[in-house]
Amino acid sequence: MRFRENAVERGRLQRTLATMVLTLMGAVAPPAAALSPRAPVCAKATRRAPNAGDDATALLARAIDVVGLATVGDRLRVSTVTDVVSLDYQSDRPYRPYLWSSREQRIVTSASRRAVRLDLSLVSAGPALINDGARQAVVSSRGAQQVPLQTTNLADERALDPWLILLDWSNAASVHVSARCQWRDRERVILSRGAGDSAAHLVLDPVHGYPLALERREPHILWGDVQVEYSWSIWTPVAGSQAVAPMYAFRLVDGEVNLQRRHGPARLWPADSASLVALPATLAPINDASLEPDTVRVAERTYLLRTASYTNVVTLQRDTVFVLDAPVDAERARRDSAWIARLFPGRHPIVVIVTDLAWPHIAGVRSWAARGATIVTRAEHRPFIDRVLQRRWTLAPDALELRRRTARFARRSVRDGLSLAGGAVRVLPIDGVGSEGAQMVFLPDAGFLWAGDFVQTGGPESFSRVYAEEVAVAVARAGLVPTHVAAMHFPLTPWSARPTR
């Protein structure tokens, strides 16, 4: 997995919106299924039945009183926040320590309207995410576009704010006290709503009354669903009221810290500022036309499938269709498959070649495996790909989950290189200091080099220059003579015109 300047920073909003819409020879049986790590909010050894007097309604009312919501009225709580976000989805290794990014934003919370606004930048009139509990929308100069209330891979702004969680839970009919147990060194009382994998659990301090954490399962683009814990710490006064709000909020995913948030001093804005958190009666759906891949002809029987965010390659060599990387999700795999049917009519074996492990670049692998494809990956990346294929999807089973007992797919590992289709497809390591474990694919007949994610437009002062040098060294080492090159975020370009500095 690799950090990308263009993919992470410059196009962050565009890919965030795209992600919001979207909700690795020889055949072998699928690996034994594995559930995701489940770290229940209550350690089993300390869990016991609730006290006789524990009442969910009373406990929630006490928590609302303790945080002082009655003293806020119709006013809005406003603070700037600094978020530190784990880039586990495209780090330089699929294990800790992960790369990270930080950003400053503004949060506006209306307790009376039970709504929250996240300004995605501190620039005036920049894009914002607004959530009122019933609907969520991205508001920008292009208008208000509705997105799902919970979006795979992204933190839920309501869950990061205990004021809204308390209000939401106090308005829900199914909340009950489920247990008492140890959590962070002390006995706590646990409120629950829902059942099974869909259940959510709220941790309250029975001594002081404060809300401490929320735990539930959430959808995930690669792992299907994950165990997520939101927790809140260091309660701080909100100026102009008797209310308090947490200075820190955290999001843990399968036990790993995914997001850390620090609030600046909170202040109250007058009620007539409520238009900030108001959504229009009618919201436009986000147009997913930009997610439909378009074709760019590379050579006879070889095409780029390109969107604004992610490009990959399909090529027919002999009787086999090779798919070079499987980006985004199952929906993108479906769209790619439709293009394959149009470009190469008839039935063909499918081979998917994974060039590196950035999550957005391999999230379609399970869909291809469900179709019986052969997955080709670097040998050291095989354990990670196996984890992807073994993972159980419990909240919303995908095609591989539904076909787990009958699906037959193949996996093949690459060490120092691999020739496929009688040499028509060559899979070769890049293996520079920034591209350890990564692969490139060369089609000799077309003179075409697929560089995965390691040719980019970043300029001489960025890591892209190092990547470009590493690809050039790998090409020379293998004795290749490309005429053209393309990559995930780089258009089809003559080899001689590629960025080298």
N, C-alpha and C positions, 0 to 999 in steps of 0.2 A: 504494500500500500504506500502511496506516495503523496506528498504534499504538493499541491499545484497552486501557483499564484493566480492563474486565470480561473481555474475551476472553483477555488475557494473564495477568493476575495472579490475579483472584478465581476464575476457573474453570480454572486451569492444570492441576490434577491431573485434573479430569473430562475435559478435552479430550485430555490426554496418554493416558489410558486408552482413550478413544474412538479416538484415532489408532492406538494399539497394535493394536486389533482390526482396523482397516481395512488392513489391508495396502494468435473469437473467431469494391447487391444484385446479385444476379447470380452464378450458380454459377461457381466457379473450381476449377481443379485444386489439390490441396494444394501448399504451398510446397515447395521443394527441401529434402530432409531434411538435418539437421545433427547430427553427433555432438556429444556433450558434450565440453568441454575435457578432453584427456587429458594430464596432466602426469606422465609416468612417473617413478618414483623415481630412475631412472638417466637422466641426460642422454645422448641417443643418441651424441653426439660423444665422450663419455668412456667409454662402455660397452666392456668387453672381457671375454674369457673368464676364468673363475676360475683361480686358481693350481692347479697339479697337486696340491698337498697339501690343498686346501680340502675339508673334510668336514663335512657338515651336522650330523651327530650330535655330532662333537667340538666344533664351534663353539657349538652350543646348550648342551652340557654346560659349556663354559668360561663362557658368559654366566651360566648359573645359579649357577656357583661365584662369579663376580665379584660378583654382587649379593648374595651371602651367604645364599641361601635355606636352606642346610643348618643355619645357626645359629638359624633361627626355629622349627623343629620344628612342633608342633601349635598354637602360639600364633597369635593373630590380630593383624594390623597394623591400627591404628585411627588415623584422623586426621580433623579437620574440613577441609573444602575450601570455597573460594570460587570459584564459577563465574561467568564473564562470557560471556553467550550472545548471539550476533548475532540480532537480530530482522529479518533480511533478508526473512523471509516476510511481514511486515506492517509495513514501514517507511513513511516518508512519501514515498519515491521508490524505484523499482526498481533503484537503483544506489547505490554508496557515496557518503557514509558512511551506514551503516545504524544504526537505533536499536538499543539493546542493553538487556539486563536483567542483574542480578546476583542470586545467591542463595547462601546458606550451607547446607551439607549435611554429613553425616557418612558416611565410607567405612569399611567393615570388610572386610578381605581375609583369607581363610584360604588360605595356600599349600597346606597339607596336604589340604584338601578341594577345592582349586581352585575356590573360590566367592567371590563378592563381594556385599556388601549395601550399597545406597545408601539412606540415610535421607533421604527427600525434604524433610524439615524437621528442625530441631534440637529440635522439641517432642517430649517423651517420648511413646512409643507412637503416634507419627505413622505415616503410610504409608511403606512401604519397597519397594524393588525388589531382589529376590534372584536371582542368576544362578549356577548351579553348572556351567555348560558344557553340560549336557544339557537343562535346563529353565530357564525364567525366569518369575517370578511377581511380582505386586504383592500385598503382604501389608498388610492394614489391619484395622480393627475388623470389617470384613465378611467376613474370612477371607482365604484365599490363592486368587488367581485367575490362571490361566496366561495368559501373553502370548507372542508370538513371540520367539525368541532375538535376532533383528535386527528392529528396527521402523523403518519409514520415517521419515525426518527426525530421529530421535533418536540421540544419541551412544551407542555401545556401551560399557558400563562395563568389559567385559573388555578391549576394545581400548585403553581409557585407562590400563590397568594393565599395565606390562611384565612384572611377575611372572607374571601369569596367561597372557600371550601366550607367554612362554618355556615355561611348563609345558604349555600346549596344543600348541605346535609340537613340543616334545620327545616328545609322545605320539602324533604324527601320522606315518603311514607314508609319505606322499608328499612329504615335505620334501626339497629338493635345493638345492645351490648353483647359482645360475643365472648369476651375473655378478659382476664387480667394476666399480665406477664411482665417479665423483665425486659426493659428496652433502655439502652444507654444507662445502665447501672441502677435503675430504680424501677419499682413496680409501677406499671401504667395500666390504664383501662383502655380497652380496644372496642371501638364501635365498628360495625360492619354493615354493608349494604350490598345486595346482589348475592349470587351463589356461584359455586364452582370457580372456574377460571375467570369468570367475569366479576367476581367479588372485589370490592374495595374495602380497605381498612383504614380507620382514622385513629391515631394514637393521641390520647389526652393524658395530661398529668392530673391525677386525682387529688393531689395535695393543693396545687396552686390553680388548677383549672385550665391551664394553657393548652392549645393545640400544639403538637410536636411534630407529627409526620403523617403522611398519606402514602399508602402502599396499594398498588394494583398492577395488573398486567396491561401492557399497551402494545399496539401493533408495531412491527419493525420491518423495514424494507428487505433486510437480508435474513434475519433470524425468525421472521414470522411474528412472534410475540416475545416480549421480554418482561422480566420482573422489575418494576420501577418503584423507587421510593423518593418522595419529595419530603424534605425536612426543613425546619425553620429554626433559626438560632439568634440569640442576642436581641432581645426585645427592646425597642427604642421609642421614646416619645414622638408623637406626631404633633408638631407645633400648632397651637391654636385649639387644642382639644385635650381631653383626658385619655385619648386613645394611644395605643402602642402598636407598633408593627415590627416585624423582624428586620434586622440589618442584613442578615445573611439567609440565603435560600440555597438548597442543594438538590440536585437530581442525580440519583444513582441508578445505573442500569445493570442488572444482573450482578450487583455488588460493586460495580466500578463507578467511580465518580465521572459523570458525563458533563455536568454543568455546575459551576459555582457562580453565585450572583451576590454582589454587594450593593446594597442600596445606599445612596447618599442621604443627607438629611431630608426627611419628609415634611411637606407643608400642605396646608389645605387651600384649595382654590374655591371661589364662590360657586353656588349652585348654578348660576347662569352660564358656567363653563361646561355644563353637561352635554352640550352639543358635540363635544370632543369624543364622547363615548357612545353617541347615538348612531345607530345604523338606519339607513333608509328602509322604507317598507319593502321595496323591491330591490333585490340584488341580482346582478348579472352573473351567470356561471363563468368560470374561467374558461376561455377558449383554448381547447387542447389541440388546435390545428398545428401549433408549433411543435407538438410532440410526435406528429406523424413524420416518419423519416422520408426523405426524398433521396433519389438516386443520383449518383455522380459516376459516370462511366469511366473506369480506369483502363480497361482493355476488354477484349472479347471475353465474356463470361466472368468478368470481375467488376464489382461495383462497390462504391462507398454507399452506406446508408447513413444519411446525415440529418441531424436536427441542430437547433441552435446550441444545444448543450453537449451532445454526445454523438460521435461518429463511430461506426464500426464498418466491417468489410464482409461481404459475402462473395464467394468465388466458387465456380463449378470446375473441378479438376478431375478428369476421367469421369467416373460416375458418381463422385462424392461432392456434396456441398460443404465447404469449409466456412465456418462463421468465426471471424477473428474478433474475439471479445463479445461479451453478452451484457450490455449495459442496462441500467435503470431498474427493470423489474419484469414481471411476467407479461405485463401489457406490452412493453416494448418488444419482448420476444415474440408475442403474438403478431405484432405489426411487422416485425422482420420476417417471420415465417410466411406471412401473406405476400410479402415482396418476393421471397424465394420461390413461392408457387407461381408467381407471374413471370419472374425472370428465367426460371429453370423448370418448365413444366415436367410433370411426371414424378415418380417416386425415386428419391435419392437418399443414401445414407448421409447422416449429418455428423460432422466433427466440429466441435467448438474448441478453439484454441484460446486459452487464458494467458494474457501476456503479463499481468501483475494482479495484485490482490486488493486494489482499491474497491471498496464496497460498491460504489455506483457503477463500476465497470464489470462486476460479476453477478449482480443481483438477478440477472436472468438465467443463471446457470441451472437452477432447479427446474425451471420451466423446460429448458432443453433436455435435461436428464429425464424428465417425465415423458418426453417424446422419444426416448430411446437413443439419444445422441451419445457419441463418444466425447469425453471431456479430456482435453490434453492440457496438462499443467506442468510447471517446473517441479522437480522432485521434492525440493524443500518446501514447496507450497502445498503438496498433496495433503498433509494433515489438516490444514485449514480448509481446503476444499471438501475434505471428508466431513468436517464439522458442519459445513454448510448443508451438505446432502443428508447428514444424519439428523439434523435438528428437527424436532417435532413442531409443527405449526398447529397450535391448539385452538386459538381464538377464531381464526379464519383459515381452515385448511386449504392449501394450494393444490395444484394438479399433482405434484409429487407426493404430497401427503395422502391424497385420495387414492393414488395408485401405488402406494408404498409396497403392498404385498405382491403386485404383479409387474411393476415397472422393471425393465431390464435396460440398463445403460452400461457404458464402459468407461473406464478411466485409464489414462495412459500418462506415464511420467516422463519428463524430459530431463536429462542430465547435462550433457555437453552439446546437444543438438539432435535434431531428428528430421529425417526426410520422409515425406508422405506423398502419396499419389505418384510413385515412381520418380520422385525428385522434383515434381512440379510445385511442391510446397515445402519450404525449408524453415524449420523453427530453430532459432539460434539464440544463445544468451547474449545479453548486453553486458551485464556484470561490471559496471563502473562503480565508483564509490557511492554514487547516488542511485544506482540502478541495480544493486545486488539482487539477484533472484529474478529480475525482469527478463522478458524475452521479446524478440522481434520476429517478424515473419517476412520471408522473401519469396516472391513468385518470379523465378528466373525468366520464364517465357515473356512476361509482361515487363520485366525490369523494375518491378514495383516492390518497394519496401514499406511494410506496415510497422511503424515505430511505437505502437501502443500509446503510451502517454509521455514519451521521452523526446519528442520534438515539439517545442512550443514557441510561442512568440512572447518572450519575456525581456529581451534586451540584454546587453552585455553586462549589466550590473546584477542580474538575477541568476538564480540557480539554473534557469533554462540554458544558459551558456554552458554550464558544466554538463547538463544532460546532452546537449548537442555534440559536445566533444566526445562524450562516452559512446554515443551512437556511431559517430564517425570512426572511432577506434575499433568498435565491434565489427563494423562493416569491412574495414581494412583487414582485420584479423581473419575474417571468414573468406576474404577474397571476393567479395560481392562487387557487382558493378551496377548499382541502381540507376535508373533514369528518372524515376519519380518516387516521391515519398509522401505519406500522409500519416496522420495520427489522430487520436481522440479529439483533440481540440486544435487541430492544425489542418488546413485544407490541402487538397492534392496540389503538389508543387514540384517543379523540376528539381532533381537532386542538386543540381548545380546552384539553384537559387534558394536552397534551404538556409535558415538562419544558422550561422556558425559563431556569432559573437553577440 
